[in-house]
Amino acid sequence: MVCTMLQERPEFHIIGEASDGLEAIQKSGELQPGVILLDIGLPKLNGLEAARRICALAPGSRILFVSENQCSAVAEEAMRTGPCARGYLVKSDAASDLLPALEAVAQDRRFVSARFAASIPGNFGDA
């Protein structure tokens, strides 16, 4: 669903995909993407640990976590993984919020799903 939505938008270009956390780190280092969509529930190495390593290898990249996890504590931990962690989107909100989340993160603003608005300070466009 996410790839289909992005392929329909000419301003977004998918330059790589990874099937696990270790591959995400490797490709991030090689490709240095502007925005990385990263699932927390990745095999081999979870997205939280992958994000910590990606921030070191690709410091100019911005990470938008896209996860099924709706726990505010997990979202808060994700947003603290490093300076490149800029957003957290719950997959069930992707149909309505993916494009606004990508735009915010691409502009180096923070974005979190609305359900976390009260628990995660500095969201929805605040730097």
N, C-alpha and C positions, 0 to 999 in steps of 0.2 A: 504494500500500500504506500509506504513512504517513498520508495523509488519511483513508483508510478506518478505520484503527486509532483515529485521534483522534476521528472522528465518532461512534464507538461509546462514547466516554467523555464523560459529561455535564460533568465538571469542566474539560474543555478546549474552547475555542471558537476556531475558525479565523476570524480577522477579515480576512485578506488573503493573497493569493498573488502571487508575482512570477515572471516568466519569465527574468529576467536580473539581473545585479548592479546595474545602474543603477536598474532598477525597484524592486529590494529596498531600496535606499537611500532612494528617494523615498517608498515606502510606509511604511518604518520611521519616517521623519520625520513623516509625516502621522498615522499610526495609533498611534505610541508603544506597541507591544505589550509585554506582560510578558516573553514568551519568543519568540525568533525561531529557527526552524529554517532553517539556511543551508547550502546545498551549496557546496563549494569550486569545483567545476567549472562555474560559471555562465558563460554567454556574455556578451559585451560588457565585463564587468568581473568578474574572478574573486572568489570568496567571501572570500578573505583581504583583498583591498583593500576590498571592499564592507564587511566587518566593521570595518575601521579607520574608515571614514567613518560607519558606523552608530553606533559608540560615541560619536562626537562629536555626532551629530544626535539620538540617542535614548539618552542615558546611563542611563536607568532600565531599559532593556531588557537582557535576558540572552540571549546567543547560544549555541545548541546547533548545532554543525556536524554535518551528516549527510553523509557522503562515502563514495564507493567506494574512496578512496585509503587504503591500509593501511600507508603509510610513516610510521614514528614521527617522522621529521624534519618531515614536513608537519603531523602532529598537534601537535607541539610548537610549530611556527610559528603554527598556528591559535590555540593557547591563549595566545600572546603578542601577539595582534593588538590587545588593549586590555582594559580592566577589565570590559567586558561579556561577553567571551568566557569562557563557563563550562563548556562541554562539547564533546566530540568523540566521535561515534558512527559506527562503520563500518556502512555500509548492510547488510552481510550479517549484522550482529548486531541489526538493528532489531527483528526478530520477538520476541526475548527481552528486549532492553535498552531499547527506545524509551520505554516508560512509566517505568521507574526513572530513566532519564536525564532525561526531562522533569520528573519530580517533584523530582529533585536540583537541576536548574538553576532551576526555579521557586522553590525555597527558597534560592536564591543559594549553592548548594553546587556544587562542581566534580564533573564526571563525565567519565571517558574509558573507551572500550571496554577490556575486560579485557586484551586483547593488548598494551596500552600501560602497564599497571600498573607495570612495573618502570622504564620509561624516562621517564615523565612524573610528577614528584613532585607531591604534594598533590592526588591525585585521589580519586574515590569518596567524596564527601561532605566532604572537608576544605575549609575556606574559604581 
